[in-house]
Amino acid sequence: MSFRKRNIGLSAGADRASAPNSSAQPQQAPETPETNPGIRPSPDDGRPTTSTGSRSLDNLLAGHGGLPIGKTLLIEENGTTDFAGALLRYYAAEGVVQDQRIHVVGMPEQWGRSLPGLIGPAEAADEKPSKRKGERMKIAWRYERLGEFGAGVAGSRAPTPTSGDQGQDAANGNQQPAFCHAFDLTKRLTHPSIANITYVPLARSNEPFFVSIHKQLQTAIAQSPPNTVHRIIIPSLLNPTLYPPEVCQPDHLLPFLHSLRALMSTSSARITAMITLPLSLFPRSSGLVRWVELLSDGVIELCPFPHSADALATSGAATSHEEPPQGVLKTHRLPVLHERGGGSDQNIGQDWAFTLSRRKFEIKPFSLPPAEGDKEAQDAAAPGGMPKKADLEF
Amino acid sequence: MPTQPPLPPLLAPYVSSLPQSSLTVLSSVLGATGNWLVLRYLYAALSAPSNSETTFGLNGSDGAKNRKVVLVSFTRGWEFWRSEAKRLGLDLARLTDKRQFAFVDGLSELFYTPAASAPGAPSPFPGATPRTVLPVRSQPGPVPARGPQPVSRSNNVNANPTSKEIGPVKRLHLSGSGVGALDALEREIAAVVKQLKTPTPGDVEEPEVLLVVDQPDLLLAATGPSKGIGATEMSEWVMGLQQNTHATILTLAADSPLIHNASMSAQQTATPLESEHAAFAIESAHRAQMVMQLRNLETGAARDVSGVLRVSKGGAWGQNDTGAEGNWEEREVLYFVQRDGGVSVFGRGE
């Protein structure tokens, strides 16, 4: 694929920021890389993207290295765990650190106080062997600010110096600001702009329920300065402990999501959104949930392993020092890619497993472990060794 | 990987000749969306007249005809269609100026009107009704001269300055409930079609207008029987739209929860959303000449296949024997959408 036609002219080398991108919003792309460290052009087609606060989730999103502006990500979760909530907190914390405006729907202010604490740029927190940098092709230095194209594991090699310094130096602060940060779930985030979080309460008023939410979001976005980047966070949509029962009717919910989509697609606003949905209460086999999915740009399903599967999970780790996977992650739809027709991403068709640790939400390819209980069969096979060549010939 | 032609040869017979007053249903699922196919229809209809050497063969005598397209989209905005069409070499903004194309925006203000344009927004309905019954002949003078905004009425443009920044489009509003609300939408769309049909001085014959309605099932899902809109009303609405146009294309969601939950064999009883959606989709397929179904590979995702396209005859196939509908056969092919927007269509194993 390396000879794929790109829309970026080579002659634009003197001024990289003005590299033409025919597909994305052309009037936005030139200004974004300079003005806002939280937004960078997608390595795929140059449209502006922003980080989800979790690097491995960024890398999963169809080669864009982040969530494209104007797109919604729906995270569905089975069972009673709250892995999706952790992802939402990373997403919110990243927005706070990047000075973006956060709008949280239906959560009290305690939610904002429990955001995970900042460790530093994701690059620094990652304990990657530094020899990786030495092996890097020097010819690609121009593209280092961009995310790695179609990155599977490594992700963005964002603003580290090319001289082969240790990644730790990137945390010192005199470098370019990072695109994605690492957070610690056991600490609490303290940041001056944390007070900027807007909480949209789920209060009953004389208006229909979702109409008032939409109005509040709309006015909050309309009143902010024009260059602000917004993040809309809707935790646990339709959860009956938060939402009144009548809003589960499609004629309440779907117009709201449709209008949210309309709000995000206005070219002047720069908004991303993340929604979580409890699948145990609203199964994917129902028509309503399918419409919610159809109205979202990205759909990711988390299937945590039940507790009894701990034995399997432990052996699922490839090596002893790796953390065991805690569940399976399915991608049903990815932003931009599926809107165009889909299917050409190298991440598609992989089975993914996720691990949530104190410091990161990691998504790795999932593979079933070798059957460890099946000792006898393995022993039996061993002495025979490989079948002789003669046995195989006909 | 070689660059694909904008219209894959295997696909050409299916998208380039649509019989008179026909309905084509294009069904998609969550992981296999049909936007690329809609764009191929737009390309087949809009690009042919400009370069005359491609009009032989596939289009036959139709190639010389004056074709226009009205795209009504309920889930995607103007920006998406404009940028994606540009990848195919179609400049929708320029075609709009040339009055070959019109976009009707069913996304931006369908349910909630933005606060900024509130004073201008409620007016379209009262304004639209008398205007559509005006004799068409009275309009041709000013209309061609007003190039950039052909589908917006002049009072709308003044009242709503935001419509300029997203392009020359008409925005739909759903207000009220039941058949009345649908009728109002139908009038709005019909007015756009009629304006496009108004002969320009150079034209010899009446233009053929192709109407593409992208995901009208959203209207049904987001309103439902409790608001007085059910599958029957939707079908009548589509039928009303068909009357004004040469051919109509509907894109519908055909995910299994939306189709199969309503069947008798399903375990639990279907919700109204599911049963109405299934009824609307199935009825549309029965009334269609051609049904194009997009779905995922049954064997799991693959890196060089995006999905499966199945073309089959709809319930209305063969009802009018014009002969124009006989030049294609049912088949099932695989397709692959590349990152640059090119699409290759191939048979299994090819």
Boltz contact constraints between the chains, C-beta under 6 A:
constraints:
  - contact:
      token1: [A, 5]
      token2: [B, 340]
      max_distance: 6.0
  - contact:
      token1: [A, 22]
      token2: [B, 86]
      max_distance: 6.0
  - contact:
      token1: [A, 23]
      token2: [B, 83]
      max_distance: 6.0
  - contact:
      token1: [A, 214]
      token2: [B, 112]
      max_distance: 6.0
  - contact:
      token1: [A, 250]
      token2: [B, 221]
      max_distance: 6.0
  - contact:
      token1: [A, 250]
      token2: [B, 224]
      max_distance: 6.0
  - contact:
      token1: [A, 250]
      token2: [B, 273]
      max_distance: 6.0
  - contact:
      token1: [A, 251]
      token2: [B, 223]
      max_distance: 6.0
  - contact:
      token1: [A, 251]
      token2: [B, 224]
      max_distance: 6.0
  - contact:
      token1: [A, 251]
      token2: [B, 226]
      max_distance: 6.0
  - contact:
      token1: [A, 251]
      token2: [B, 227]
      max_distance: 6.0
  - contact:
      token1: [A, 254]
      token2: [B, 221]
      max_distance: 6.0
  - contact:
      token1: [A, 254]
      token2: [B, 222]
      max_distance: 6.0
  - contact:
      token1: [A, 255]
      token2: [B, 111]
      max_distance: 6.0
  - contact:
      token1: [A, 255]
      token2: [B, 222]
      max_distance: 6.0
  - contact:
      token1: [A, 259]
      token2: [B, 111]
      max_distance: 6.0
  - contact:
      token1: [A, 259]
      token2: [B, 112]
      max_distance: 6.0
  - contact:
      token1: [A, 262]
      token2: [B, 107]
      max_distance: 6.0
  - contact:
      token1: [A, 262]
      token2: [B, 108]
      max_distance: 6.0
  - contact:
      token1: [A, 265]
      token2: [B, 77]
      max_distance: 6.0
  - contact:
      token1: [A, 267]
      token2: [B, 79]
      max_distance: 6.0
  - contact:
      token1: [A, 285]
      token2: [B, 257]
      max_distance: 6.0
  - contact:
      token1: [A, 286]
      token2: [B, 257]
      max_distance: 6.0
  - contact:
      token1: [A, 287]
      token2: [B, 257]
      max_distance: 6.0
  - contact:
      token1: [A, 287]
      token2: [B, 258]
      max_distance: 6.0
  - contact:
      token1: [A, 287]
      token2: [B, 271]
      max_distance: 6.0
  - contact:
      token1: [A, 287]
      token2: [B, 273]
      max_distance: 6.0
  - contact:
      token1: [A, 287]
      token2: [B, 274]
      max_distance: 6.0
  - contact:
      token1: [A, 288]
      token2: [B, 273]
      max_distance: 6.0
  - contact:
      token1: [A, 290]
      token2: [B, 255]
      max_distance: 6.0
  - contact:
      token1: [A, 290]
      token2: [B, 257]
      max_distance: 6.0
  - contact:
      token1: [A, 290]
      token2: [B, 258]
      max_distance: 6.0
  - contact:
      token1: [A, 291]
      token2: [B, 221]
      max_distance: 6.0
  - contact:
      token1: [A, 293]
      token2: [B, 30]
      max_distance: 6.0
  - contact:
      token1: [A, 294]
      token2: [B, 253]
      max_distance: 6.0
  - contact:
      token1: [A, 332]
      token2: [B, 30]
      max_distance: 6.0
  - contact:
      token1: [A, 333]
      token2: [B, 30]
      max_distance: 6.0
  - contact:
      token1: [A, 333]
      token2: [B, 31]
      max_distance: 6.0
  - contact:
      token1: [A, 338]
      token2: [B, 33]
      max_distance: 6.0
  - contact:
      token1: [A, 340]
      token2: [B, 337]
      max_distance: 6.0
  - contact:
      token1: [A, 341]
      token2: [B, 36]
      max_distance: 6.0
  - contact:
      token1: [A, 341]
      token2: [B, 306]
      max_distance: 6.0
  - contact:
      token1: [A, 341]
      token2: [B, 337]
      max_distance: 6.0
  - contact:
      token1: [A, 342]
      token2: [B, 306]
      max_distance: 6.0
  - contact:
      token1: [A, 343]
      token2: [B, 306]
      max_distance: 6.0
  - contact:
      token1: [A, 343]
      token2: [B, 337]
      max_distance: 6.0
  - contact:
      token1: [A, 344]
      token2: [B, 338]
      max_distance: 6.0
  - contact:
      token1: [A, 344]
      token2: [B, 339]
      max_distance: 6.0
  - contact:
      token1: [A, 348]
      token2: [B, 301]
      max_distance: 6.0
  - contact:
      token1: [A, 349]
      token2: [B, 301]
      max_distance: 6.0
